Amino acid sequence: MKTERNENGLRGIALVVAACLVGASAASDSLWVGGASGDWGDAKNWSGGVVPNGADATARIESASDVTISVGDRTYTVGAIRAAGGRHAIVGSGYLNLNASSGTGVVDVAENAALTAGCRLDAAVARGAALAKTGLGTFEVTNLVGRARPLNGIDVRQGAFNFNERRGGDHINPGGRVTVRAGATANLLTANLLVNDTVIDVKAGGTFDANGKSDLIAAIVGEGLVTNSANFRLTLKGGPHVFSGRFSGRVTLERWKGHSGSLTDIGYEPDNAKRLWVVGTRDGLADATVAFVSDLPDDHPLSFSPNAGGVFDVGAIEFPRGKPFALKDTAGNPVEVRSPPPVPEHVFRARQLRAECARFNAAAAVRALDDLSKNPAYDAARHRAAVNAFAARRDWVAAHLDDADEAVRNEAASLVEGYRAAFLANPA
């Protein structure tokens, strides 16, 4: 009996130890040591011989030189990927699945670094997981995202997120969003971006750059900047969706009809009153062209905030069959829509440069301050002085891009071009 109890006790201890080891493996933190290229699944390519593969596992790629890692046709699970140094890529026909106990997998790309996901990227579990992009570097996806198991959302918190899928699109669970935070940029580099009625939420200070592409999405909301849209088609579902930022380009509006609906016969569904794209500021569409799909009375999905004064600047409106109809605010009051006054070329260019300045400028600032902090003679006072000097320079540029004096305008514009060159040489 005593021997049996001891043996059972030892077995119990062994099971506990084994369970702890499995847990440690699942939450491993592994650094790539495999050189310029190699197989993700080869243990000798990772520090400690531990392949990152499990819930909350972290894969670090921190080589100063460019690295390409292949997942082959296999599937691996991670909670976080952290890249620094060079321009790295993860390739293959297989999957990287996100599974973090927090519910949000993280892709962190440090300043001056870039990471491309050429493999498939999915949630690891049926209930989904969100993806957060952090760090001042650039993360680019070139394969299917969320196709097998949709994500719960994509949160671009810092740096740049490039949507460059060559086929398919990003699959996000209904109710999920692509959120672009202040100082961050989401770039649409190919069409067919989002499915499952995803909303793009551009926060104040954030930028969604369509790069001249067109796409079918549920709605764009927020207070940020949407630039260079060729022809977004907003198929509104749920809502109302309020956009209080600035939109440039063309946007086509329609209400969701169900999968068998006709584009010209949307019908009067009970929640049509909610399926609205609401303009929240007077000049939010001053640089935009708005096109409608339906000419049914009271069926168009554009509305306006009653708190913006009743007069709105819209670059142009294209009515179906050339038949204008009345536009109203969400309280049912008629609004006046007018074409904005002609904008001088240098003012229009200034608007473009301001948006670029915010992006390139921030990257240059981070680099300058980072270099300063590494200086052997670094001290807090000099750091603060550098911050203040940079802020003053930034504010001067923003204030003089449309100056009445052409020479001053050109000087401000040339500074932005300098920021651009520095940024493109070392993208953040």
Buried (B, 14 or more C-beta within 10 A) or exposed (E): EEEEEEEEEEEEEEEEEEEEEEEEBBBBBBBBBBEEEBBBBEEEBBEEEBBBBBBBBBBBBBBEEBBBBBBBEBBBBBBBBBBBBBBBBBBBEBBBBBBBEEBBBBBBBBBBBBBBBBBBBBBBBEEBBBBBBBBBBBBBBBBBBBBEBBBBBBBBBBBBBBBBBEEBBBBBBEEBBBBBBBBBBBBBBBBBBBBBBBBBBBBEBBBBBBBEBBBBBBBBBBBBBBBBBBBBBBBBBBBBBBBBBBBBBBBBBBBBBEEEBEEEEBEEBEEBEBBBBBBBBBEBBBBBBBBBBBBBEEBBBBBBBBEBEBEBBBBEBEEBEEEEBEBBBBEEEEBEBEEBEEBEEBEBBBBBBBBBBBBBBBBBBBBBBEEBEEEEEEEEEEBEEBBEEBEEBBEBBBEBBBBEEEEBBEBBBEBBBEBBEBBEEBBB
